[in-house]
């Protein structure tokens, strides 16, 4: 009896939805999905799409299927939407997110690797389709590659930044530095500082780049500026080493004594101080 009653309710709902105006169908479908009634919302939107095409209806259908765990169905709807609306990049980005969900649902194995590979490929396809104007997404994918030590891939993404987004210019500079392209790195760090002289991390990155190029004077200057913004034991040590390399032992002594006050337990600072004292006494 309960099963029969449920069937009647389902049939009645379907008949009712067909009797609604098109605008009512899409509005009710979106509303139901926003309220978490995904199955009900899907019914309204699927009925609507038999009468009229609408990108928003497709996008909400994709969202409903994602929430219901129907990832293959969501991907199919997103693929259809991409073909029907080739200029709209949103369905393609939905396919990117769906691949990530698919990969996350797999603990290990070839399927996880397959979905991860497709995720990266589709993400890059999305960025290319947007002509690399989506700075947030550039930063997102570039950061993922960087965290996975894929510095060349990360650099290839960051350098395509079109909107002068500081995060992506910084990402390009840092990946150049990790790839051994120190001059390119220093130039890009400098480009950031021309626009935003308070971006202290860029002083640090450029200082390290100059250090690796053997330009200790410029490196020391950047480390000095960086310390004005933030005290950090590694910057103290880096600056002291630059002074030592330039045989400015009194400057090294002064900065290390300041560092020792801030980091009294540091053996590295203690060792460097002993080295500097011995050079000054000679």
Secondary structure by P-SEA (a helix, b strand, c coil): caaaaaaaaaaaaaaaaaaccaaaaaaaaaaaaaacaaaaaaaaaaaaaaccccaaaaaaaaaaaaaacaaaaaaaaaaaaaaaccccaaaaaaaaaaaaaaaaaccccaaaaaaaaaaaaaaaaaaaaacccaaaaaaaaaaaaaaacaaaaaaaaaaacccccaaaaaaaaaaaaaacaaaaaaaaaaaaaaacccaaaaaaaaaaaaaaacaaaaaaaaaaaaaaccccaaaaaaaaaaaaaacaaaaaaaaaaaaaaaccccaaaaaaaaaaaaaaac
